Amino acid sequence: AAALARMAARLVAYRAAAAAAVLPDGPELAAHRARLGAAARVCGSDPAMKRNLELAQHLAQRGVPILLAGETGTGKEVFARGLHELSHRYAGPFVAVNCASIPEALIESELFGYRKGAFTGAARGGYRGRILQADGGTLFLDEIGDMPLALQARLLRVLEAREVVPLGGEQAVNVDLQVVSATHRDLEAAVRAGRFREDLYYRLCGMLIELPPLRRRADRRALLQRVLAEESQGRAVLAPAALELLDAHAWPGNFRELRNAVKVALALTADDVIRPEHLPPAVAAAPHIAPGDERGALLASIERQRWNLSAVARCLGISRRTLYRRMHRLGILVAVGGGHG
């Protein structure tokens, strides 16, 4: 008995020490919690996003360049920033460059920087450029498919040599960084068409990671609630009918469209309860989504109401007749006596 007691005491002490090692006090604990928050912000509870982040972390640890693909508004910059916060470079800078938003005449100096007096109008002390600003951290090149062809060769040389020669300069400056790029374009098609360099494509695309659109996220409802909480500082709630419409919408603009829809609804509600009439017309109308997705969304609504079609119609803000027509069109059958097929 005494031996068992000593063993139990040692086990308790070991677990306490292990817990202290995993969750240290002070700044390290705060950093640990911040990194857990970054993972939650990127992935939510969607299994596909969790797999994406685990893969990206593994690759980034070894310096493999990552190319993020997906529709506009799927959160590529949020993913890249979260990956940076979870990587061994988290203490370094995260520098984001949108290649589509910088005028073509300025993008070279913006990326590579310039020396004092490199050109008329240059800043008196020169400019380091976004690539050098990312030294020790992560460089995120958003909309890389829109980079001018003439600059692609220079970017390729930087990525291969890991050094930058600013405009007007002669001496190369070493740079150490993780590169994450993103695009909503088909870069392979752009390569075939001669609009994007093949050698740069393979330099950027160590691994292609596809981010799912909002309509395919398994945690879509939780994301709706999270965006609402962020935009309303936790004050507003969704009426069931509004939640059904938001859940069934196709979200072609993904998170950008969702955030704008929530802002509109918050501006129109007087009591912090969002109802169907507060939603933008494109969201409040009947869902305009692919038949397979629409059938799945409607079936999910019906299952949540346990096949009480009157309740389903109320939640969707439509009549029972409209609901029956939609069910018939999508092949959702209700047998006499209540069953379904």
C-alpha positions, 0 to 999 in steps of 0.5 A: 500500500505504501509503495502504491501511495508513493507511486501515486504521489510521483504520478501527480507530481509528474502530471503537475510538472508536465502541465507546467511545462506545457502551459508556462506562466507569464509571457510564454503562456500569453503567447501560447494562448495567442497561438491557439487563438490563431489556429481557432481563427483560421480553422474554426471547427472545419475538418478540411481547414484543420488538415490544411493548416496542419499540412501548411505548418509542416511545410513552413517548418521546412521552408517550403513555399506555399501557394494558397488557392481559392475563391475571392474572399475565402480568407487567404490572408487570414490563413497566411497570418495564422500560419505565420503566428503558428510557425517558428517565425512568429516573432518576426514580421508578417508583411502582406503585399497585394500585387493587384492593388499596387500600380504597375509603375510603383510595384517594383520600388514597393517590393524591392526598395530603392537607394537614396536618389534612385529616381526623381521623387524618391524618399530622401533616405531611400526605402527598404521595400516590402521584401526586406521588411519581411526579413526573419518573418513571412512575406505574403504575396496576395493575388500573385497572378496579377504581378506584371510579367516583367517583374516576375523574373526579378522576383524569381531571382530574389527567391532563388538567391535569397538576396535583394538589390534595391533600385539604384543600388549595386550591393545585394542584401541577404534576406531570410523569409518564408514565402506564402502566395495566394491567387484566385486565378488558375495559374497553370492556365496563365502559364500555358497562356504565357501570362505567368512564368513557369519557373516562378510558378514552380518556385512559389508552388512548393505545395498548393493548398485549396481553401474551401468556399464558405458554402462548403465549410462544415462550420458555416453556422458557427462562422456566421455567429462569429462574424455577427459577434465581431461586428456587433461586439456581441450585442446582436442575435439572429432570429431563426428565420434569418439564420436559415436564410444566411445558412442557405445562401451561396455566398459567392463573395464568401467572407467579404460578402458575409461581413457586408451582409451582417453590417447591413443587417445591423444598420437596419435592425432597431433592437439588435435582433436580425430578422429576414427583412433586415438582410440584403435582398440577395440573401433574403431571396430564395437561395441561388445555389447549386442544386446539390448544395441547395438540396443539402441545405434544405434537407438540413433545415428539414431535419433540424425541424424534425420534418415539421414542414410548417416550422420549416416554412416559418424559419425560411420565411416562405409559404408551405406551398413554396416549400412543397414546390422547392422540395418537389424540384429537389427530389425531397419526397414526403410519404403519406403518413409522415415518412420521407424518401 
